[in-house]
Amino acid sequence: MKRCAAVFAAVAALAGGVLAGASASADPAPVLDLGSSGAAAYGYGRVTASTLNIRRHATTKSRKQGEFTRGTTIQLKCWVPGEWIHGNNHWWLLGPGSIAPPRIGYVSAYYVRLITASPGRCPR
C-alpha cells in the first residue's frame, strides 16, 4: 500500500509539469504557454547541482535571490552571456513559473540540463 502511494505521488509530481523544490517561489506549477504560433514560449531544464543559487545578475558576485535543489525542473525564458563557470558563460533568465514577478533571476547554465528545446538568447 505504501509503495502504491509513493508511485502515485511521483506520477502526480511529474504530471504537474514542474517539480516543487525551489525555495524562491511557492507558486503553483506553470502552464506551458503555447502562444499563437504553437511554439513553446519557454524552455525547461533540470537542476544538476546539489544547490543552485538564483542570482539577480549573471554573475556569482550578484546578490542571491533564492535557490533550487538537484532535480528541480525550472522554467527558462532565454540566456544571456555572463560570468564564466567551468568553461560556460551562458546564464538562464528564469521564466515567471520559476520566480515570482516582478523579481528577476538568473542561474548558471552549467548546472542546468535542458529537457526541452532551448529558448535561445535574450534580446539585447
Secondary structure, 3 states (H helix, E strand, C coil): CHHHHHHHHHHHHHHCCCCCCCCCCCCCCCCCCCCCCCCCCCEEEEECCCEEEEECCCCCCCCEEEEEECCCEEEEEEEEEEEEECCEEEEEEECCCCCCCCCCCEEEHHHEEECCCCCCECCC
